[in-house]
Amino acid sequence: MTIKVAINGFGRIGRTILRAHYENKKKHDLAIVAINGSGNAE
């Protein structure tokens, strides 16, 4: 069963989590389904 994960914040830790997920894809059943990062108000 795949566990759905959302990353809240795409700073240093959020980028590290995403990188670790893709480097070790075969070792876990996680799916990154959303990333919430800050952006411009425009």
mmCIF file as Biopython writes it, N, C-alpha, C and O atoms, coordinates in Angstrom:
data_model
#
loop_
_atom_site.group_PDB
_atom_site.id
_atom_site.type_symbol
_atom_site.label_atom_id
_atom_site.label_alt_id
_atom_site.label_comp_id
_atom_site.label_asym_id
_atom_site.label_entity_id
_atom_site.label_seq_id
_atom_site.pdbx_PDB_ins_code
_atom_site.Cartn_x
_atom_site.Cartn_y
_atom_site.Cartn_z
_atom_site.occupancy
_atom_site.B_iso_or_equiv
_atom_site.auth_seq_id
_atom_site.auth_asym_id
_atom_site.pdbx_PDB_model_num
ATOM 1   N N  . MET A ? 1  ? 0.842  -1.181 0.000  1.0 0.0 1  A 1 
ATOM 2   C CA . MET A ? 1  ? 0.000  0.000  0.000  1.0 0.0 1  A 1 
ATOM 3   C C  . MET A ? 1  ? 0.885  1.242  0.000  1.0 0.0 1  A 1 
ATOM 4   O O  . MET A ? 1  ? 1.819  1.349  0.795  1.0 0.0 1  A 1 
ATOM 5   N N  . THR A ? 2  ? 0.590  2.161  -0.880 1.0 0.0 2  A 1 
ATOM 6   C CA . THR A ? 2  ? 1.367  3.387  -0.999 1.0 0.0 2  A 1 
ATOM 7   C C  . THR A ? 2  ? 0.843  4.447  -0.035 1.0 0.0 2  A 1 
ATOM 8   O O  . THR A ? 2  ? -0.363 4.670  0.064  1.0 0.0 2  A 1 
ATOM 9   N N  . ILE A ? 3  ? 1.752  5.087  0.664  1.0 0.0 3  A 1 
ATOM 10  C CA . ILE A ? 3  ? 1.409  6.170  1.582  1.0 0.0 3  A 1 
ATOM 11  C C  . ILE A ? 3  ? 1.586  7.489  0.842  1.0 0.0 3  A 1 
ATOM 12  O O  . ILE A ? 3  ? 2.650  7.751  0.282  1.0 0.0 3  A 1 
ATOM 13  N N  . LYS A ? 4  ? 0.546  8.319  0.837  1.0 0.0 4  A 1 
ATOM 14  C CA . LYS A ? 4  ? 0.600  9.622  0.171  1.0 0.0 4  A 1 
ATOM 15  C C  . LYS A ? 4  ? 1.178  10.654 1.134  1.0 0.0 4  A 1 
ATOM 16  O O  . LYS A ? 4  ? 0.764  10.748 2.289  1.0 0.0 4  A 1 
ATOM 17  N N  . VAL A ? 5  ? 2.142  11.425 0.637  1.0 0.0 5  A 1 
ATOM 18  C CA . VAL A ? 5  ? 2.838  12.405 1.464  1.0 0.0 5  A 1 
ATOM 19  C C  . VAL A ? 5  ? 2.773  13.773 0.793  1.0 0.0 5  A 1 
ATOM 20  O O  . VAL A ? 5  ? 2.946  13.882 -0.421 1.0 0.0 5  A 1 
ATOM 21  N N  . ALA A ? 6  ? 2.523  14.807 1.579  1.0 0.0 6  A 1 
ATOM 22  C CA . ALA A ? 6  ? 2.579  16.187 1.098  1.0 0.0 6  A 1 
ATOM 23  C C  . ALA A ? 6  ? 3.712  16.892 1.836  1.0 0.0 6  A 1 
ATOM 24  O O  . ALA A ? 6  ? 3.873  16.716 3.043  1.0 0.0 6  A 1 
ATOM 25  N N  . ILE A ? 7  ? 4.487  17.679 1.121  1.0 0.0 7  A 1 
ATOM 26  C CA . ILE A ? 7  ? 5.582  18.434 1.722  1.0 0.0 7  A 1 
ATOM 27  C C  . ILE A ? 7  ? 5.100  19.862 1.925  1.0 0.0 7  A 1 
ATOM 28  O O  . ILE A ? 7  ? 4.738  20.549 0.970  1.0 0.0 7  A 1 
ATOM 29  N N  . ASN A ? 8  ? 5.099  20.305 3.193  1.0 0.0 8  A 1 
ATOM 30  C CA . ASN A ? 8  ? 4.663  21.654 3.520  1.0 0.0 8  A 1 
ATOM 31  C C  . ASN A ? 8  ? 5.900  22.528 3.686  1.0 0.0 8  A 1 
ATOM 32  O O  . ASN A ? 8  ? 6.538  22.524 4.739  1.0 0.0 8  A 1 
ATOM 33  N N  . GLY A ? 9  ? 6.227  23.264 2.656  1.0 0.0 9  A 1 
ATOM 34  C CA . GLY A ? 9  ? 7.418  24.106 2.657  1.0 0.0 9  A 1 
ATOM 35  C C  . GLY A ? 9  ? 8.483  23.481 1.778  1.0 0.0 9  A 1 
ATOM 36  O O  . GLY A ? 9  ? 8.818  22.307 1.940  1.0 0.0 9  A 1 
ATOM 37  N N  . PHE A ? 10 ? 9.012  24.254 0.856  1.0 0.0 10 A 1 
ATOM 38  C CA . PHE A ? 10 ? 10.003 23.719 -0.071 1.0 0.0 10 A 1 
ATOM 39  C C  . PHE A ? 10 ? 11.337 24.418 0.138  1.0 0.0 10 A 1 
ATOM 40  O O  . PHE A ? 10 ? 12.029 24.785 -0.811 1.0 0.0 10 A 1 
ATOM 41  N N  . GLY A ? 11 ? 11.676 24.590 1.412  1.0 0.0 11 A 1 
ATOM 42  C CA . GLY A ? 11 ? 12.974 25.166 1.760  1.0 0.0 11 A 1 
ATOM 43  C C  . GLY A ? 11 ? 14.032 24.079 1.790  1.0 0.0 11 A 1 
ATOM 44  O O  . GLY A ? 11 ? 13.958 23.101 1.045  1.0 0.0 11 A 1 
ATOM 45  N N  . ARG A ? 12 ? 15.007 24.257 2.649  1.0 0.0 12 A 1 
ATOM 46  C CA . ARG A ? 12 ? 16.131 23.321 2.723  1.0 0.0 12 A 1 
ATOM 47  C C  . ARG A ? 12 ? 15.676 21.907 3.067  1.0 0.0 12 A 1 
ATOM 48  O O  . ARG A ? 12 ? 16.117 20.947 2.435  1.0 0.0 12 A 1 
ATOM 49  N N  . ILE A ? 13 ? 14.810 21.766 4.048  1.0 0.0 13 A 1 
ATOM 50  C CA . ILE A ? 13 ? 14.370 20.435 4.473  1.0 0.0 13 A 1 
ATOM 51  C C  . ILE A ? 13 ? 13.424 19.819 3.453  1.0 0.0 13 A 1 
ATOM 52  O O  . ILE A ? 13 ? 13.530 18.627 3.165  1.0 0.0 13 A 1 
ATOM 53  N N  . GLY A ? 14 ? 12.509 20.596 2.902  1.0 0.0 14 A 1 
ATOM 54  C CA . GLY A ? 14 ? 11.588 20.070 1.892  1.0 0.0 14 A 1 
ATOM 55  C C  . GLY A ? 14 ? 12.311 19.549 0.662  1.0 0.0 14 A 1 
ATOM 56  O O  . GLY A ? 14 ? 11.976 18.485 0.142  1.0 0.0 14 A 1 
ATOM 57  N N  . ARG A ? 15 ? 13.311 20.303 0.194  1.0 0.0 15 A 1 
ATOM 58  C CA . ARG A ? 15 ? 14.102 19.851 -0.960 1.0 0.0 15 A 1 
ATOM 59  C C  . ARG A ? 15 ? 14.889 18.592 -0.627 1.0 0.0 15 A 1 
ATOM 60  O O  . ARG A ? 15 ? 15.023 17.706 -1.471 1.0 0.0 15 A 1 
ATOM 61  N N  . THR A ? 16 ? 15.411 18.503 0.595  1.0 0.0 16 A 1 
ATOM 62  C CA . THR A ? 16 ? 16.168 17.319 1.002  1.0 0.0 16 A 1 
ATOM 63  C C  . THR A ? 16 ? 15.273 16.090 1.052  1.0 0.0 16 A 1 
ATOM 64  O O  . THR A ? 16 ? 15.685 15.009 0.630  1.0 0.0 16 A 1 
ATOM 65  N N  . ILE A ? 17 ? 14.059 16.240 1.559  1.0 0.0 17 A 1 
ATOM 66  C CA . ILE A ? 17 ? 13.111 15.122 1.605  1.0 0.0 17 A 1 
ATOM 67  C C  . ILE A ? 17 ? 12.788 14.647 0.194  1.0 0.0 17 A 1 
ATOM 68  O O  . ILE A ? 17 ? 12.783 13.444 -0.067 1.0 0.0 17 A 1 
ATOM 69  N N  . LEU A ? 18 ? 12.518 15.575 -0.714 1.0 0.0 18 A 1 
ATOM 70  C CA . LEU A ? 18 ? 12.193 15.204 -2.093 1.0 0.0 18 A 1 
ATOM 71  C C  . LEU A ? 18 ? 13.376 14.515 -2.773 1.0 0.0 18 A 1 
ATOM 72  O O  . LEU A ? 18 ? 13.195 13.517 -3.470 1.0 0.0 18 A 1 
ATOM 73  N N  . ARG A ? 19 ? 14.567 15.036 -2.576 1.0 0.0 19 A 1 
ATOM 74  C CA . ARG A ? 19 ? 15.766 14.430 -3.170 1.0 0.0 19 A 1 
ATOM 75  C C  . ARG A ? 19 ? 15.977 13.018 -2.627 1.0 0.0 19 A 1 
ATOM 76  O O  . ARG A ? 19 ? 16.267 12.098 -3.393 1.0 0.0 19 A 1 
ATOM 77  N N  . ALA A ? 20 ? 15.834 12.840 -1.320 1.0 0.0 20 A 1 
ATOM 78  C CA . ALA A ? 20 ? 15.999 11.513 -0.719 1.0 0.0 20 A 1 
ATOM 79  C C  . ALA A ? 20 ? 14.948 10.542 -1.245 1.0 0.0 20 A 1 
ATOM 80  O O  . ALA A ? 20 ? 15.235 9.362  -1.448 1.0 0.0 20 A 1 
ATOM 81  N N  . HIS A ? 21 ? 13.743 11.032 -1.464 1.0 0.0 21 A 1 
ATOM 82  C CA . HIS A ? 21 ? 12.676 10.177 -1.993 1.0 0.0 21 A 1 
ATOM 83  C C  . HIS A ? 21 ? 13.043 9.645  -3.374 1.0 0.0 21 A 1 
ATOM 84  O O  . HIS A ? 21 ? 12.886 8.453  -3.635 1.0 0.0 21 A 1 
ATOM 85  N N  . TYR A ? 22 ? 13.522 10.499 -4.248 1.0 0.0 22 A 1 
ATOM 86  C CA . TYR A ? 22 ? 13.832 10.061 -5.609 1.0 0.0 22 A 1 
ATOM 87  C C  . TYR A ? 22 ? 15.137 9.280  -5.708 1.0 0.0 22 A 1 
ATOM 88  O O  . TYR A ? 22 ? 15.291 8.457  -6.610 1.0 0.0 22 A 1 
ATOM 89  N N  . GLU A ? 23 ? 16.076 9.520  -4.802 1.0 0.0 23 A 1 
ATOM 90  C CA . GLU A ? 23 ? 17.317 8.751  -4.820 1.0 0.0 23 A 1 
ATOM 91  C C  . GLU A ? 23 ? 17.113 7.333  -4.300 1.0 0.0 23 A 1 
ATOM 92  O O  . GLU A ? 23 ? 17.846 6.426  -4.694 1.0 0.0 23 A 1 
ATOM 93  N N  . ASN A ? 24 ? 16.131 7.122  -3.422 1.0 0.0 24 A 1 
ATOM 94  C CA . ASN A ? 24 ? 15.886 5.819  -2.801 1.0 0.0 24 A 1 
ATOM 95  C C  . ASN A ? 24 ? 14.490 5.313  -3.120 1.0 0.0 24 A 1 
ATOM 96  O O  . ASN A ? 24 ? 13.822 4.757  -2.249 1.0 0.0 24 A 1 
ATOM 97  N N  . LYS A ? 25 ? 14.041 5.496  -4.343 1.0 0.0 25 A 1 
ATOM 98  C CA . LYS A ? 25 ? 12.655 5.207  -4.728 1.0 0.0 25 A 1 
ATOM 99  C C  . LYS A ? 25 ? 12.246 3.759  -4.470 1.0 0.0 25 A 1 
ATOM 100 O O  . LYS A ? 25 ? 11.096 3.523  -4.102 1.0 0.0 25 A 1 
ATOM 101 N N  . LYS A ? 26 ? 13.118 2.800  -4.642 1.0 0.0 26 A 1 
ATOM 102 C CA . LYS A ? 26 ? 12.751 1.390  -4.538 1.0 0.0 26 A 1 
ATOM 103 C C  . LYS A ? 26 ? 12.653 0.901  -3.092 1.0 0.0 26 A 1 
ATOM 104 O O  . LYS A ? 26 ? 12.179 -0.210 -2.855 1.0 0.0 26 A 1 
ATOM 105 N N  . LYS A ? 27 ? 13.086 1.698  -2.131 1.0 0.0 27 A 1 
ATOM 106 C CA . LYS A ? 27 ? 13.160 1.239  -0.749 1.0 0.0 27 A 1 
ATOM 107 C C  . LYS A ? 27 ? 11.923 1.546  0.088  1.0 0.0 27 A 1 
ATOM 108 O O  . LYS A ? 27 ? 11.857 1.125  1.243  1.0 0.0 27 A 1 
ATOM 109 N N  . HIS A ? 28 ? 10.954 2.257  -0.446 1.0 0.0 28 A 1 
ATOM 110 C CA . HIS A ? 28 ? 9.777  2.604  0.350  1.0 0.0 28 A 1 
ATOM 111 C C  . HIS A ? 28 ? 8.555  2.760  -0.542 1.0 0.0 28 A 1 
ATOM 112 O O  . HIS A ? 28 ? 8.671  2.878  -1.762 1.0 0.0 28 A 1 
ATOM 113 N N  . ASP A ? 29 ? 7.399  2.760  0.074  1.0 0.0 29 A 1 
ATOM 114 C CA . ASP A ? 29 ? 6.135  2.899  -0.648 1.0 0.0 29 A 1 
ATOM 115 C C  . ASP A ? 29 ? 5.510  4.257  -0.350 1.0 0.0 29 A 1 
ATOM 116 O O  . ASP A ? 29 ? 4.418  4.334  0.213  1.0 0.0 29 A 1 
ATOM 117 N N  . LEU A ? 30 ? 6.201  5.320  -0.726 1.0 0.0 30 A 1 
ATOM 118 C CA . LEU A ? 30 ? 5.694  6.672  -0.527 1.0 0.0 30 A 1 
ATOM 119 C C  . LEU A ? 30 ? 5.447  7.327  -1.871 1.0 0.0 30 A 1 
ATOM 120 O O  . LEU A ? 30 ? 6.172  7.089  -2.837 1.0 0.0 30 A 1 
ATOM 121 N N  . ALA A ? 31 ? 4.409  8.159  -1.922 1.0 0.0 31 A 1 
ATOM 122 C CA . ALA A ? 31 ? 4.120  8.937  -3.122 1.0 0.0 31 A 1 
ATOM 123 C C  . ALA A ? 31 ? 4.009  10.402 -2.714 1.0 0.0 31 A 1 
ATOM 124 O O  . ALA A ? 31 ? 3.156  10.760 -1.902 1.0 0.0 31 A 1 
ATOM 125 N N  . ILE A ? 32 ? 4.868  11.244 -3.274 1.0 0.0 32 A 1 
ATOM 126 C CA . ILE A ? 32 ? 4.779  12.685 -3.028 1.0 0.0 32 A 1 
ATOM 127 C C  . ILE A ? 32 ? 3.639  13.211 -3.894 1.0 0.0 32 A 1 
ATOM 128 O O  . ILE A ? 32 ? 3.733  13.199 -5.121 1.0 0.0 32 A 1 
ATOM 129 N N  . VAL A ? 33 ? 2.558  13.673 -3.258 1.0 0.0 33 A 1 
ATOM 130 C CA . VAL A ? 33 ? 1.371  14.087 -4.008 1.0 0.0 33 A 1 
ATOM 131 C C  . VAL A ? 33 ? 1.198  15.602 -4.063 1.0 0.0 33 A 1 
ATOM 132 O O  . VAL A ? 33 ? 0.469  16.106 -4.918 1.0 0.0 33 A 1 
ATOM 133 N N  . ALA A ? 34 ? 1.861  16.342 -3.160 1.0 0.0 34 A 1 
ATOM 134 C CA . ALA A ? 34 ? 1.717  17.799 -3.156 1.0 0.0 34 A 1 
ATOM 135 C C  . ALA A ? 34 ? 2.936  18.435 -2.507 1.0 0.0 34 A 1 
ATOM 136 O O  . ALA A ? 34 ? 3.546  17.872 -1.598 1.0 0.0 34 A 1 
ATOM 137 N N  . ILE A ? 35 ? 3.276  19.624 -2.998 1.0 0.0 35 A 1 
ATOM 138 C CA . ILE A ? 35 ? 4.337  20.424 -2.392 1.0 0.0 35 A 1 
ATOM 139 C C  . ILE A ? 35 ? 3.796  21.835 -2.229 1.0 0.0 35 A 1 
ATOM 140 O O  . ILE A ? 35 ? 3.374  22.461 -3.201 1.0 0.0 35 A 1 
ATOM 141 N N  . ASN A ? 36 ? 3.808  22.334 -1.000 1.0 0.0 36 A 1 
ATOM 142 C CA . ASN A ? 36 ? 3.326  23.672 -0.697 1.0 0.0 36 A 1 
ATOM 143 C C  . ASN A ? 36 ? 4.541  24.553 -0.438 1.0 0.0 36 A 1 
ATOM 144 O O  . ASN A ? 36 ? 5.215  24.406 0.582  1.0 0.0 36 A 1 
ATOM 145 N N  . GLY A ? 37 ? 4.816  25.461 -1.353 1.0 0.0 37 A 1 
ATOM 146 C CA . GLY A ? 37 ? 5.940  26.368 -1.186 1.0 0.0 37 A 1 
ATOM 147 C C  . GLY A ? 37 ? 5.474  27.801 -1.293 1.0 0.0 37 A 1 
ATOM 148 O O  . GLY A ? 37 ? 4.458  28.080 -1.929 1.0 0.0 37 A 1 
ATOM 149 N N  . SER A ? 38 ? 6.201  28.707 -0.680 1.0 0.0 38 A 1 
ATOM 150 C CA . SER A ? 38 ? 5.820  30.117 -0.764 1.0 0.0 38 A 1 
ATOM 151 C C  . SER A ? 38 ? 6.222  30.677 -2.119 1.0 0.0 38 A 1 
ATOM 152 O O  . SER A ? 38 ? 7.168  30.206 -2.751 1.0 0.0 38 A 1 
ATOM 153 N N  . GLY A ? 39 ? 5.495  31.675 -2.542 1.0 0.0 39 A 1 
ATOM 154 C CA . GLY A ? 39 ? 5.776  32.292 -3.837 1.0 0.0 39 A 1 
ATOM 155 C C  . GLY A ? 39 ? 5.391  33.752 -3.805 1.0 0.0 39 A 1 
ATOM 156 O O  . GLY A ? 39 ? 5.016  34.281 -2.759 1.0 0.0 39 A 1 
ATOM 157 N N  . ASN A ? 40 ? 5.483  34.398 -4.937 1.0 0.0 40 A 1 
ATOM 158 C CA . ASN A ? 40 ? 5.109  35.805 -5.038 1.0 0.0 40 A 1 
ATOM 159 C C  . ASN A ? 40 ? 3.595  35.966 -4.980 1.0 0.0 40 A 1 
ATOM 160 O O  . ASN A ? 40 ? 2.853  35.078 -5.401 1.0 0.0 40 A 1 
ATOM 161 N N  . ALA A ? 41 ? 3.142  37.099 -4.459 1.0 0.0 41 A 1 
ATOM 162 C CA . ALA A ? 41 ? 1.711  37.375 -4.373 1.0 0.0 41 A 1 
ATOM 163 C C  . ALA A ? 41 ? 1.136  37.795 -5.721 1.0 0.0 41 A 1 
ATOM 164 O O  . ALA A ? 41 ? -0.084 37.856 -5.873 1.0 0.0 41 A 1 
ATOM 165 N N  . GLU A ? 42 ? 1.970  38.079 -6.679 1.0 0.0 42 A 1 
ATOM 166 C CA . GLU A ? 42 ? 1.510  38.548 -7.994 1.0 0.0 42 A 1 
ATOM 167 C C  . GLU A ? 42 ? 0.934  37.440 -8.827 1.0 0.0 42 A 1 
ATOM 168 O O  . GLU A ? 42 ? 0.505  37.676 -9.956 1.0 0.0 42 A 1 
#
